[in-house]
Structures are given as C-alpha cells and as structure tokens.
Amino acid sequence: MKYKEFVKWCNERACDGYWNIPTAHFCIVIMDMINTKPFWKREKEWQNVYKDIVIKSVIEPIEKKIAELVGDTNVKD
C-alpha cells in the first residue's frame, strides 16, 4: 500500500462509518506526521516508518470486520 492509497482508504472509512473515533484520530495523526515532510519524501517516510505498523494494527483488522459485516469471504485471515 502506498501513502496515497492509505489516505484514500482513510477518506473512505470516514465516509462509510466502519471505524471508531480512536482509529480515525490515529490515522489523522499519522497523516499529519507524514505531511510535515516535503511532498517528495512522504512516500519514503510512509514505507520506512509507518506502513507495516498501520497495515497490521489498523487496516487489516478493520477490513476483516467490514468483510464480516457485509459477508465477504474473499478477505485474508
């Protein structure tokens, strides 16, 4: 996942209501920290520092929960 994909994912979750306030706050803080970097360094910062943590602790659990709610069987465990 690239940084722009993460931002898009966050925007989609903000619109569909599948996340809670602490998770939204966490994602906003991550985006704020990355956005303090010059635009040409943001992707590298995302890949090197935040990507693995955010995917494992935020994105995968929420995607799994969404899949359970909508009955999608194509999501990895």
PyMOL commands that set and color helices and strands:
alter all, ss='L'
color gray80, all
select helices_A, chain A and resi 3-16+21-35+39-70
alter helices_A, ss='H'
color red, helices_A
deselect
rebuild
show_as cartoon
